Amino acid sequence: MKHQFSQAIRVAALCLIICTVACSTQTKSTPEQTGVVDKYHEFLPEIPKGKRWKLAWSDEFNQKKLDESKWEIMGDWKRRDGWWVKEDSYLDGKGNLILRTKKDSERYTCGAMRTKDKFEHRFGYWVCRCKFPKQQGHWPAFWLHIGSVNKIGDEGRDGTEIDIMEKPWLEDKITQNLHWDGYGKEHKHAGKTSEIAGVSEGFHTFGLHWKPDEYVFYVDGKEIWRTSAGGVSQVPQYAKLTEEIGKWGGDITKANLPDYFVVDYVRVYDEVEKEAGTPADKRKELIRKAANIVPTR
């Protein structure tokens, strides 16, 4: 009888600890709070043994207004066939960034933001979760840039425009592109266009694993394109979220405006050495100890 009672105590203790660990794992906390990420939060590319992903920078857009310590809100100035204006970049109060495209009297305007001079970084995993607009004549983009893209002579190693996602079509397809050696006669380019069923509906993630020797592009955790074109940028770059108005996206005069590009978050992770005693290791050790509880008789 005592043995059965002791076993019951042991099982109860184990269940309590496992439930506590599970609940703490599944409580939705942001990477800003934890500094790390696990599979519950989102896909992250595989990295070498002994390494782990650590959050370097993010914006979850949970504030009441845009954090201008992280972003430069771009405008008001001419851009392609429209205008970038500041009032078209704002938060909806529900945890999302909105980049709006609208008609303003005789002109068409849209939103754009960048982390220039606020967050410039090299390598790591860059990811955006977003939902696309529905009308023609404009398109959303998530990309990396730096002024040295215009330098000639070292291929893309001294700076590359890295388009992690552009979607100028209403169909289920996106494009990823690299541009280097300026935008004139020396300009070089590599890119890939992919058809992805269902990408036009709901939220999706668009990621780049920027390694020292190659770029690997992902959509919803699935590898789409792997390339080392341009020699791979070796310099820190900044992120951009933009709407663009132009004929590549169709005829803006036929669009039912306003239209919206909705962004849930942008996150950037670094590969770092795995430290002994990470939260995951501590949880495993706690469960191991619970499983080996020997009640006193």
Residue frames as qw, qx, qy, qz and C-alpha x, y, z in Angstrom:
[[0.000, 0.886, 0.464, 0.000, 0.00, 0.00, 0.00],
 [0.302, -0.800, 0.120, 0.505, 2.82, 2.40, 0.93],
 [0.432, -0.131, 0.603, 0.658, 4.57, 1.50, -2.30],
 [0.235, 0.620, 0.652, 0.368, 1.44, 2.29, -4.34],
 [0.135, -0.938, -0.254, 0.192, 1.01, 5.60, -2.48],
 [0.405, -0.594, 0.329, 0.612, 4.66, 6.49, -3.14],
 [0.388, 0.179, 0.675, 0.601, 4.26, 5.67, -6.80],
 [0.100, 0.825, 0.541, 0.131, 1.16, 7.89, -6.95],
 [0.253, -0.874, 0.006, 0.416, 3.13, 10.79, -5.46],
 [0.442, -0.305, 0.535, 0.652, 5.91, 10.26, -7.98],
 [0.296, 0.458, 0.694, 0.470, 3.49, 10.22, -10.93],
 [0.037, -0.915, -0.397, 0.067, 1.65, 13.28, -9.64],
 [0.339, -0.738, 0.187, 0.552, 4.90, 15.23, -9.25],
 [0.406, -0.047, 0.641, 0.650, 6.00, 14.27, -12.73],
 [0.191, 0.669, 0.651, 0.303, 2.66, 15.30, -14.24],
 [0.159, -0.919, -0.223, 0.283, 2.72, 18.62, -12.40],
 [0.356, -0.569, 0.370, 0.642, 6.21, 19.48, -13.66],
 [0.346, 0.183, 0.713, 0.581, 5.46, 18.42, -17.23],
 [0.090, 0.812, 0.565, 0.114, 2.25, 20.47, -17.25],
 [0.240, -0.865, -0.024, 0.440, 4.10, 23.47, -15.87],
 [0.373, -0.334, 0.542, 0.675, 6.81, 23.16, -18.52],
 [0.281, 0.425, 0.740, 0.439, 4.27, 22.66, -21.31],
 [0.001, -0.898, -0.431, 0.084, 2.23, 25.65, -20.23],
 [0.270, -0.773, 0.167, 0.549, 5.27, 27.87, -20.01],
 [0.379, -0.096, 0.662, 0.639, 6.38, 26.72, -23.45],
 [0.159, 0.511, 0.729, 0.427, 2.97, 27.33, -25.04],
 [0.064, -0.845, -0.319, 0.425, 2.26, 30.69, -23.46],
 [0.566, 0.649, 0.220, 0.459, 2.68, 33.10, -26.35],
 [0.356, -0.793, 0.058, 0.492, 5.55, 35.35, -25.39],
 [0.537, 0.836, -0.107, -0.003, 7.37, 37.45, -27.92],
 [0.830, 0.172, -0.170, 0.502, 11.03, 36.85, -28.76],
 [0.088, 0.718, -0.200, 0.661, 11.65, 40.37, -27.41],
 [0.664, -0.622, 0.179, -0.375, 10.71, 39.00, -23.98],
 [0.961, -0.215, 0.159, 0.065, 12.67, 35.75, -24.21],
 [0.067, -0.785, 0.541, 0.295, 15.63, 36.63, -26.41],
 [0.176, -0.191, 0.929, 0.263, 15.37, 33.17, -27.96],
 [0.693, 0.190, -0.150, -0.680, 12.90, 31.31, -30.13],
 [0.398, -0.102, 0.912, -0.008, 11.72, 27.73, -30.38],
 [0.033, 0.174, 0.836, 0.519, 9.59, 25.80, -32.87],
 [0.043, 0.655, 0.699, -0.284, 6.42, 27.05, -31.21],
 [0.037, 0.702, 0.031, -0.711, 7.10, 30.56, -32.40],
 [0.612, 0.705, -0.132, -0.333, 8.10, 29.87, -36.00],
 [0.932, 0.239, 0.041, 0.271, 10.32, 27.97, -38.39],
 [0.132, -0.876, 0.416, 0.206, 14.06, 28.62, -38.17],
 [0.735, 0.505, -0.449, -0.057, 16.64, 27.07, -40.53],
 [0.934, -0.284, -0.052, 0.211, 18.82, 24.24, -39.33],
 [0.121, 0.886, -0.413, 0.174, 22.25, 25.34, -38.15],
 [0.573, 0.330, -0.716, 0.225, 25.39, 23.42, -37.12],
 [0.754, -0.470, -0.444, 0.113, 25.47, 21.43, -33.93],
 [0.547, -0.278, -0.273, 0.741, 26.61, 23.55, -31.01],
 [0.014, 0.126, 0.127, 0.984, 24.87, 26.65, -32.39],
 [0.062, 0.619, 0.747, -0.234, 21.50, 28.18, -31.59],
 [0.121, 0.624, 0.350, 0.688, 19.40, 31.06, -32.88],
 [0.267, -0.501, -0.454, 0.687, 19.24, 34.22, -30.79],
 [0.196, 0.882, 0.410, 0.123, 17.04, 37.20, -31.51],
 [0.483, -0.005, 0.017, 0.876, 19.10, 40.21, -32.61],
 [0.152, 0.143, 0.005, -0.978, 16.28, 42.63, -33.45],
 [0.026, 0.441, 0.869, 0.223, 12.52, 42.61, -33.98],
 [0.293, 0.020, 0.138, -0.946, 9.36, 44.63, -34.17],
 [0.083, 0.316, 0.943, -0.065, 6.08, 42.90, -33.27],
 [0.138, -0.317, -0.335, -0.877, 4.05, 46.08, -33.95],
 [0.388, -0.525, -0.748, 0.123, 2.22, 45.74, -30.64],
 [0.199, -0.246, -0.279, 0.907, 2.63, 49.41, -29.71],
 [0.255, 0.750, 0.470, -0.389, 0.11, 52.22, -30.14],
 [0.422, 0.878, -0.110, -0.199, 2.27, 53.97, -32.72],
 [0.848, 0.413, -0.195, 0.271, 5.30, 53.15, -34.84],
 [0.681, -0.621, 0.089, 0.378, 8.60, 52.95, -32.97],
 [0.466, 0.870, -0.107, 0.118, 10.76, 55.57, -34.67],
 [0.369, -0.715, 0.590, 0.070, 13.79, 54.41, -32.75],
 [0.671, -0.027, 0.721, 0.172, 13.58, 51.34, -35.01],
 [0.508, 0.518, 0.599, 0.338, 12.16, 52.72, -38.25],
 [0.004, -0.300, 0.159, 0.941, 12.49, 55.70, -40.50],
 [0.460, 0.616, 0.612, -0.187, 9.02, 56.39, -41.90],
 [0.382, -0.035, 0.467, 0.797, 9.70, 57.41, -45.49],
 [0.140, 0.743, 0.541, 0.368, 8.16, 60.36, -47.34],
 [0.620, 0.617, 0.424, -0.236, 6.87, 62.68, -48.47],
 [0.005, -0.590, 0.533, 0.607, 8.47, 62.36, -51.89],
 [0.748, 0.424, -0.250, -0.445, 7.94, 61.04, -55.43],
 [0.425, -0.305, 0.850, 0.055, 8.53, 57.33, -55.96],
 [0.279, 0.173, 0.872, 0.363, 8.04, 55.59, -59.31],
 [0.094, -0.441, -0.570, -0.686, 4.48, 56.35, -60.52],
 [0.467, -0.750, -0.447, -0.139, 3.28, 57.47, -57.11],
 [0.029, -0.720, 0.363, -0.591, 4.40, 59.06, -53.85],
 [0.576, -0.218, -0.690, 0.381, 5.70, 57.70, -50.58],
 [0.239, -0.646, 0.061, -0.722, 3.93, 59.60, -47.80],
 [0.060, 0.242, -0.794, 0.554, 4.32, 59.16, -44.05],
 [0.579, -0.058, 0.329, -0.744, 0.61, 59.00, -43.26],
 [0.846, 0.171, -0.338, -0.375, 0.35, 55.72, -45.21],
 [0.568, 0.148, -0.750, 0.305, 2.55, 53.85, -42.70],
 [0.424, -0.454, 0.313, -0.719, 0.80, 53.21, -39.38],
 [0.039, 0.024, -0.969, 0.241, -0.27, 50.60, -36.82],
 [0.450, -0.357, -0.563, -0.594, -3.80, 49.20, -36.64],
 [0.448, -0.440, 0.415, -0.658, -3.82, 48.71, -32.86],
 [0.954, -0.072, 0.084, -0.280, -4.22, 44.95, -33.31],
 [0.710, -0.419, 0.502, 0.262, -0.53, 44.06, -33.53],
 [0.705, 0.386, 0.443, 0.397, -0.04, 44.83, -37.21],
 [0.139, -0.448, 0.242, 0.849, 1.77, 47.36, -39.36],
 [0.546, 0.679, 0.488, -0.052, -0.29, 48.76, -42.23],
 [0.199, -0.289, 0.409, 0.842, 1.23, 50.09, -45.45],
 [0.450, 0.644, 0.523, -0.330, -1.68, 51.70, -47.26],
 [0.237, 0.056, 0.537, 0.807, -2.05, 52.53, -50.95],
 [0.182, 0.711, 0.567, -0.375, -4.62, 55.21, -51.74],
 [0.321, 0.571, 0.354, 0.667, -5.69, 57.88, -54.20],
 [0.265, -0.619, -0.298, 0.677, -5.12, 61.41, -52.91],
 [0.287, 0.754, -0.018, -0.590, -6.79, 63.88, -55.24],
 [0.700, 0.640, -0.232, -0.216, -4.91, 63.50, -58.54],
 [0.236, 0.583, -0.769, 0.114, -1.99, 61.50, -57.15],
 [0.914, -0.209, -0.334, -0.101, -1.54, 57.96, -55.81],
 [0.102, -0.706, 0.575, -0.401, 0.32, 57.47, -52.52],
 [0.905, -0.156, -0.396, -0.009, 1.61, 54.57, -50.42],
 [0.556, -0.786, 0.256, -0.087, 3.69, 53.76, -47.33],
 [0.793, 0.361, -0.382, 0.306, 7.33, 52.74, -46.89],
 [0.545, -0.801, 0.233, -0.086, 9.75, 52.27, -43.96],
 [0.760, 0.388, -0.430, 0.296, 13.39, 51.36, -43.41],
 [0.745, -0.625, -0.100, 0.211, 15.80, 50.73, -40.54],
 [0.593, 0.549, -0.118, 0.577, 18.61, 52.81, -42.07],
 [0.143, 0.538, -0.405, 0.725, 20.99, 54.21, -39.40],
 [0.634, -0.439, 0.251, -0.585, 18.86, 52.50, -36.72],
 [0.805, -0.207, 0.555, -0.034, 19.50, 48.81, -37.35],
 [0.606, 0.637, -0.439, -0.186, 22.09, 47.69, -39.88],
 [0.721, -0.350, 0.589, -0.106, 23.29, 44.11, -39.65],
 [0.470, 0.469, -0.668, -0.336, 24.94, 41.35, -41.63],
 [0.314, 0.086, -0.946, -0.009, 24.20, 37.64, -41.87],
 [0.286, 0.093, 0.710, -0.636, 21.62, 35.73, -39.83],
 [0.062, 0.430, 0.868, 0.242, 17.98, 34.89, -40.50],
 [0.178, 0.144, 0.052, -0.972, 15.65, 37.73, -41.54],
 [0.019, -0.372, -0.910, -0.183, 11.92, 37.01, -41.60],
 [0.301, 0.034, 0.069, -0.951, 8.67, 38.89, -42.11],
 [0.141, 0.389, 0.909, -0.052, 5.13, 37.59, -41.58],
 [0.181, 0.293, -0.057, -0.937, 2.61, 39.43, -43.72],
 [0.453, 0.519, 0.719, -0.088, -0.64, 39.45, -45.70],
 [0.302, 0.052, 0.465, 0.830, -0.87, 40.84, -49.22],
 [0.330, 0.390, 0.096, -0.854, -3.03, 43.59, -50.71],
 [0.566, 0.355, 0.740, -0.080, -5.79, 42.68, -53.17],
 [0.452, 0.839, 0.180, -0.244, -5.70, 45.30, -55.91],
 [0.769, 0.326, 0.200, 0.513, -3.57, 45.83, -59.01],
 [0.237, 0.889, 0.024, 0.392, -1.24, 48.71, -59.84],
 [0.190, -0.779, 0.485, -0.350, 1.01, 48.42, -56.78],
 [0.873, 0.003, -0.480, 0.079, 3.03, 45.80, -54.97],
 [0.605, -0.766, 0.198, -0.086, 4.57, 45.04, -51.55],
 [0.704, 0.451, -0.461, 0.299, 8.22, 44.26, -50.86],
 [0.696, -0.694, 0.174, 0.065, 10.44, 43.13, -48.00],
 [0.768, 0.509, -0.137, 0.363, 14.08, 43.77, -48.83],
 [0.634, -0.599, 0.037, 0.488, 17.56, 44.66, -47.60],
 [0.484, 0.799, 0.057, 0.352, 19.65, 47.54, -48.88],
 [0.538, -0.621, 0.041, 0.569, 22.76, 49.67, -48.29],
 [0.252, 0.896, -0.100, -0.351, 24.23, 52.63, -50.16],
 [0.222, -0.562, 0.712, 0.357, 27.30, 50.67, -51.26],
 [0.712, 0.377, 0.592, -0.004, 25.10, 48.64, -53.64],
 [0.450, 0.886, 0.024, -0.109, 26.11, 51.39, -56.06],
 [0.278, -0.711, 0.584, 0.276, 29.84, 50.58, -55.77],
 [0.850, 0.476, -0.183, -0.132, 31.45, 48.93, -58.77],
 [0.331, 0.678, -0.643, 0.137, 34.32, 46.48, -58.74],
 [0.111, -0.276, 0.895, -0.332, 33.82, 43.94, -55.94],
 [0.324, -0.287, -0.841, -0.323, 30.66, 42.32, -57.28],
 [0.504, -0.654, -0.317, -0.467, 27.98, 42.15, -54.57],
 [0.677, -0.207, -0.526, 0.473, 30.38, 41.59, -51.70],
 [0.202, 0.000, -0.249, 0.947, 30.42, 45.32, -50.93],
 [0.347, 0.296, 0.396, -0.797, 26.62, 45.51, -50.84],
 [0.060, -0.168, -0.860, -0.478, 23.68, 43.85, -52.60],
 [0.562, -0.066, 0.066, -0.822, 20.03, 44.75, -52.87],
 [0.057, -0.025, -0.997, 0.053, 18.42, 41.59, -51.49],
 [0.567, -0.115, -0.139, -0.804, 14.72, 41.31, -52.31],
 [0.199, -0.068, 0.932, -0.295, 13.40, 38.69, -49.90],
 [0.279, 0.519, 0.807, -0.043, 9.88, 39.10, -51.27],
 [0.213, 0.262, -0.157, -0.928, 8.17, 41.12, -53.98],
 [0.316, 0.387, 0.866, -0.009, 4.65, 40.40, -55.25],
 [0.146, 0.275, -0.202, -0.929, 3.61, 42.55, -58.23],
 [0.346, -0.110, -0.767, -0.529, 0.98, 40.02, -59.35],
 [0.657, -0.228, 0.202, -0.689, -2.49, 39.20, -58.07],
 [0.881, 0.086, -0.443, -0.139, -1.79, 35.54, -58.92],
 [0.827, -0.545, 0.139, 0.016, -0.21, 33.12, -56.45],
 [0.827, 0.235, -0.080, 0.505, 3.42, 33.89, -57.19],
 [0.326, -0.915, 0.101, 0.213, 6.27, 35.91, -55.71],
 [0.715, 0.571, -0.198, 0.352, 9.75, 36.89, -56.81],
 [0.637, -0.691, 0.122, 0.320, 13.10, 37.07, -55.01],
 [0.619, 0.719, -0.017, 0.316, 15.97, 39.03, -56.50],
 [0.615, -0.517, 0.068, 0.592, 19.55, 40.23, -56.04],
 [0.428, 0.864, 0.071, 0.256, 20.96, 43.44, -57.57],
 [0.621, -0.590, 0.111, 0.503, 24.58, 44.63, -57.33],
 [0.467, -0.044, 0.342, 0.814, 27.15, 46.90, -58.99],
 [0.117, 0.292, 0.009, -0.949, 24.74, 49.82, -59.11],
 [0.515, 0.543, 0.605, -0.273, 21.71, 50.42, -61.29],
 [0.302, 0.751, -0.275, -0.518, 23.45, 51.71, -64.42],
 [0.709, 0.505, -0.433, -0.235, 25.29, 49.99, -67.26],
 [0.209, 0.407, -0.857, 0.237, 27.38, 47.88, -64.83],
 [0.670, -0.210, 0.349, -0.620, 24.28, 46.57, -63.04],
 [0.310, 0.126, -0.936, -0.113, 24.10, 42.81, -62.41],
 [0.665, -0.153, 0.179, -0.709, 21.11, 40.76, -61.36],
 [0.246, 0.004, -0.967, -0.070, 19.98, 37.28, -60.34],
 [0.500, -0.067, 0.309, -0.806, 16.49, 36.24, -59.38],
 [0.078, -0.138, -0.979, -0.124, 13.79, 33.62, -59.16],
 [0.535, -0.099, -0.013, -0.839, 10.02, 33.72, -59.54],
 [0.043, -0.026, -0.989, 0.142, 7.97, 31.01, -57.82],
 [0.570, -0.317, -0.368, -0.662, 4.33, 29.97, -57.99],
 [0.079, 0.042, -0.847, 0.525, 3.08, 29.13, -54.50],
 [0.348, -0.483, -0.702, -0.391, -0.48, 27.89, -54.10],
 [0.462, -0.728, -0.504, 0.053, -2.51, 29.98, -51.65],
 [0.502, -0.119, -0.200, 0.833, 0.15, 32.63, -51.06],
 [0.037, -0.408, -0.219, -0.886, -2.27, 35.43, -51.97],
 [0.595, -0.599, -0.325, -0.427, -4.58, 34.58, -49.06],
 [0.773, -0.617, -0.134, 0.057, -3.92, 35.03, -45.36],
 [0.238, -0.875, 0.419, 0.041, -0.59, 35.46, -43.57],
 [0.941, 0.221, -0.108, 0.234, 2.69, 33.90, -44.75],
 [0.498, -0.752, 0.259, 0.345, 6.34, 34.12, -43.72],
 [0.691, 0.681, -0.103, 0.218, 9.16, 35.17, -46.04],
 [0.641, -0.704, 0.232, 0.199, 12.66, 34.52, -44.79],
 [0.592, 0.697, -0.365, 0.177, 16.30, 34.82, -45.77],
 [0.820, -0.476, 0.134, 0.286, 19.15, 32.85, -44.23],
 [0.371, 0.882, -0.257, 0.137, 22.05, 35.12, -45.11],
 [0.885, -0.318, 0.117, 0.318, 25.26, 33.14, -44.70],
 [0.233, -0.730, 0.371, 0.525, 28.79, 34.38, -45.41],
 [0.199, -0.249, 0.787, 0.529, 28.91, 32.18, -48.53],
 [0.076, -0.297, -0.804, -0.509, 25.29, 31.93, -49.75],
 [0.434, -0.031, 0.195, -0.879, 21.71, 33.15, -49.50],
 [0.084, -0.235, -0.964, -0.097, 18.86, 30.73, -48.78],
 [0.366, -0.109, -0.037, -0.924, 15.30, 32.01, -49.29],
 [0.008, -0.236, -0.953, 0.192, 12.22, 30.53, -47.61],
 [0.454, -0.244, -0.188, -0.836, 8.44, 30.84, -47.86],
 [0.815, -0.348, 0.025, -0.462, 6.49, 29.43, -44.91],
 [0.636, -0.506, 0.581, -0.037, 9.57, 27.49, -43.84],
 [0.879, 0.273, 0.361, 0.154, 10.07, 25.85, -47.23],
 [0.363, -0.462, 0.412, 0.696, 13.30, 26.49, -49.10],
 [0.575, 0.745, 0.260, -0.216, 12.59, 28.27, -52.39],
 [0.599, 0.748, -0.160, 0.237, 15.96, 29.43, -53.72],
 [0.714, -0.565, 0.180, 0.373, 19.61, 28.93, -52.79],
 [0.615, 0.706, 0.033, 0.350, 22.29, 31.05, -54.46],
 [0.574, -0.521, 0.019, 0.632, 25.69, 32.71, -54.02],
 [0.455, 0.682, 0.315, 0.479, 25.19, 35.11, -56.93],
 [0.014, 0.929, -0.058, 0.365, 27.25, 38.27, -56.65],
 [0.489, 0.339, -0.604, 0.530, 29.66, 36.68, -54.21],
 [0.523, -0.629, -0.567, 0.100, 27.34, 37.39, -51.21],
 [0.060, -0.846, 0.088, -0.522, 27.27, 40.72, -49.41],
 [0.667, -0.101, -0.529, 0.515, 29.74, 40.96, -46.52],
 [0.084, 0.211, -0.227, 0.947, 28.57, 44.32, -45.15],
 [0.103, 0.416, 0.714, -0.554, 25.80, 45.33, -42.72],
 [0.095, -0.289, -0.544, -0.782, 22.53, 46.26, -44.42],
 [0.300, 0.108, 0.471, -0.823, 19.18, 47.66, -43.34],
 [0.210, 0.384, 0.898, 0.047, 15.65, 46.30, -43.79],
 [0.245, 0.101, -0.159, -0.951, 12.90, 47.91, -45.85],
 [0.265, 0.472, 0.833, -0.110, 9.15, 47.34, -45.97],
 [0.091, 0.308, -0.211, -0.923, 7.65, 49.18, -48.91],
 [0.566, 0.596, 0.555, -0.128, 4.68, 49.57, -51.18],
 [0.219, -0.264, 0.483, 0.805, 5.48, 50.49, -54.77],
 [0.538, 0.653, 0.359, -0.394, 3.17, 52.04, -57.38],
 [0.031, 0.535, -0.607, -0.587, 3.98, 51.23, -61.01],
 [0.719, 0.314, -0.315, -0.534, 3.03, 49.38, -64.16],
 [0.250, 0.258, -0.930, 0.073, 4.83, 46.20, -63.05],
 [0.181, 0.148, 0.828, -0.509, 1.91, 45.76, -60.67],
 [0.177, 0.581, 0.773, 0.181, -0.76, 46.58, -63.25],
 [0.036, 0.539, 0.271, 0.796, -2.96, 49.62, -63.87],
 [0.150, -0.188, -0.610, 0.755, -3.41, 51.64, -60.66],
 [0.337, 0.012, -0.079, -0.938, -6.35, 53.53, -62.20],
 [0.660, -0.145, -0.594, -0.437, -8.31, 50.25, -62.20],
 [0.362, -0.042, -0.807, 0.464, -7.65, 49.54, -58.51],
 [0.475, -0.718, -0.380, -0.339, -10.37, 49.78, -55.89],
 [0.420, 0.211, -0.490, 0.734, -8.53, 51.84, -53.28],
 [0.101, -0.743, 0.651, -0.114, -7.52, 52.10, -50.50],
 [0.927, 0.078, -0.367, 0.003, -5.66, 48.80, -50.35],
 [0.480, -0.765, 0.374, -0.211, -3.48, 47.42, -47.57],
 [0.673, 0.300, -0.632, 0.240, -0.23, 45.49, -47.03],
 [0.679, -0.655, 0.087, -0.321, -0.45, 44.04, -43.50],
 [0.519, 0.419, -0.664, 0.338, 2.69, 43.02, -41.56],
 [0.790, -0.545, -0.271, -0.078, 2.53, 40.99, -38.34],
 [0.595, -0.726, 0.232, 0.258, 6.23, 41.15, -37.46],
 [0.613, 0.666, -0.381, 0.187, 9.81, 41.48, -38.65],
 [0.763, -0.595, 0.247, 0.055, 12.51, 39.50, -36.83],
 [0.528, 0.673, -0.501, 0.134, 16.26, 39.07, -37.25],
 [0.888, -0.439, 0.140, 0.002, 18.20, 36.23, -35.63],
 [0.183, 0.747, -0.639, 0.023, 21.90, 35.52, -35.20],
 [0.910, -0.008, -0.402, 0.099, 23.68, 32.19, -35.01],
 [0.200, -0.759, 0.492, -0.376, 25.43, 32.04, -31.62],
 [0.321, 0.223, -0.896, 0.209, 27.24, 29.39, -29.62],
 [0.697, -0.476, -0.436, -0.311, 24.90, 27.20, -27.63],
 [0.098, -0.552, 0.575, -0.596, 25.43, 27.90, -23.96],
 [0.347, -0.153, -0.901, 0.210, 25.17, 25.29, -21.26],
 [0.056, -0.422, -0.665, 0.614, 22.01, 25.70, -19.29],
 [0.194, -0.127, -0.363, -0.903, 19.75, 27.26, -21.91],
 [0.591, -0.052, 0.294, -0.750, 16.01, 27.32, -21.02],
 [0.848, 0.158, -0.364, -0.351, 15.41, 24.20, -23.14],
 [0.514, 0.257, -0.760, 0.304, 18.24, 22.36, -21.37],
 [0.166, -0.189, 0.618, -0.745, 16.89, 23.36, -17.97],
 [0.756, 0.002, 0.032, -0.654, 13.41, 22.09, -18.84],
 [0.798, 0.201, -0.560, -0.091, 14.84, 18.73, -19.94],
 [0.297, 0.252, -0.754, 0.528, 16.85, 18.47, -16.74],
 [0.439, -0.153, 0.397, -0.791, 13.76, 19.31, -14.64],
 [0.865, 0.066, -0.180, -0.464, 11.77, 16.54, -16.30],
 [0.657, 0.269, -0.684, 0.167, 14.66, 14.10, -15.89],
 [0.025, 0.241, -0.696, 0.676, 14.86, 14.82, -12.18],
 [0.641, -0.075, 0.206, -0.736, 11.10, 14.50, -11.76],
 [0.853, 0.154, -0.411, -0.281, 11.14, 11.12, -13.45],
 [0.627, 0.181, -0.671, 0.351, 13.72, 9.92, -10.92],
 [0.396, -0.530, 0.318, -0.679, 12.02, 11.10, -7.74],
 [0.537, -0.083, -0.828, 0.139, 12.30, 8.43, -5.05],
 [0.486, -0.673, -0.071, -0.553, 9.73, 9.08, -2.33],
 [0.028, -0.373, 0.780, -0.502, 10.74, 8.50, 1.27],
 [0.573, -0.270, -0.749, -0.197, 9.07, 5.51, 2.88]]
